[in-house]
Amino acid sequence: MKKFILFSVFLFSYFAQAQEVAGTTELQELGLKKHRSEIFNEVEKPAEFPEGINVFRQKLLKNFKFKNIASKTSEKCELTFVIERDGTLTDIKASGTNESFNNEAIRAVSKIKGKWIPATINGQKVRYRFRVPLNINFE
């Protein structure tokens, strides 16, 4: 009888611990689901272009079609986009005073092939807003 009680206590304690771990895991998953759509501006490890930011800028400049821009002076804009958890780019926007320059910046970044290495927080891939200032002198 003592062996049966000892075995029952051992078995019960095992299931009690397993339920606690499962509950914790479930809460962590719920927390992650809550933040799946959140876009972060500050992270532990920012997103990176696989070949480096300088190669990204070179590809961006290579894709620019300057004939599509109506300007004779210097132009500035800030290009922003979201790097998704799978490394793709979404929500590409450009803010500046020259509409043709903004449109060309959006077109040029959209043409860059390849995925980014996503940003991470606590080892989890997250959506990350990336900003690129652009300054071009047409004089």
N, C-alpha and C positions, 0 to 999 in steps of 0.2 A: 504494500500500500504506500509506503514511504517513497519507493521508486516511482510509482505512478504520480504522486503529488509533486515530486521533484521534477519529473518530466513535464507535467502540466504547467508548472510555474515557468520552467525554461521555455516551453513552447509559447505561452502567453506573453512572456517578456519579449520574445523574438518578434511576434506580430505587433506588439505595441510600438517597438522601435521602428519597424518597417512602416507603420502608418505615419509616424512622426516625420520620417524622411520623405515619404511620398507627399505629405501635406506641404512641407517646405518647398519641394520641387514644384508643386502645383502653384504655389504663391509666386515663386520666381518666374515661372512661365507666364502667369497672369501679368506680372510687372513688365516683362519684356513685350508682351502683346500690347500693353498700354502705350509703350514708347515706339512701336514699329513705324508710326507715321510721323513722329516728331523729327524735326530737322535741327541739328546741332550746329552751333557756330564755334563752340569750344569743345575740344575732345582731348583725350589723353594722347592719342596718336592720330594726327591729321591724315587725310587722304593724300595719296601720292600718284603722280603719273609714273607708270613703270620705268620709263627711260629718263625720268627727271623733269623738273619744271622748265629747264632751259630748252629741252627737246620739244616740250609742249608748246612753248612760246615760238620756237622755230616753225613748227607745223602750223600754228595759228597764222603766223606771218605769211607762210607759203600759200595758205588757202585764201588769203585776202586778195580780192580783186579791186585794185585801187581805182579802176575806171568806173566802178559802180558808186563811187563816193563823190558827191557834189560838194567840193570844198577847195579853197585856195589858201587856207590858213592852217594852223595847227588844230587838231581835234582831240578831245579827250572823252572817254566814257569808262564806265565801270561795268565789266562783264561779270554776271553772277550766274551760277548754276548749282544744281544739287547733284552730288555724287551719291547714287543709291548704294544700298548694301551689296548689290551684285556688280558694282563698278561702272554702271552705265550713267550717262548724264541725262538729267531731266530739268524742266523748269528753267530753260536758258533765257536770260534777259540781259539787256544792255541799257544803261541809263546814261544819257549824255544829251547835249544840245542839238546835235546834228542827226536827224532821223536816218539818213542814208548810211552814215557811219555806224550807227547802232544796228541797223539791219544787216549790214555787211559783217559786223563782228559776230552776230548771232549765226549767220550762215557759215562763216569760217570755222567757228568752234564746232558746229554741227557736223562738219565734214571730216573732222579728225576721227580716225578709226582707232579702235583699241579701248580696252576697259582700264579704269583706274583701280588702284589698290584702295579699298574703302577705309574710311576712318574707323577707329575702334574706341570703345569705352569699356573698361573691365574685360577686355578680350572679346567683346561682342561687336559685330559690325553694325554701324549706325549710318543713318543718312546725314550728310554733311554739306553745308553751304560753302561754296568756294568762290572767292572774289579775285578777279584779275583786272587791275587798272591798265587801260590802254591809252597811250599818248602817241599820236603820229603827226609829224610836221609835213605839210604839203607845200611849203614855200620853196 
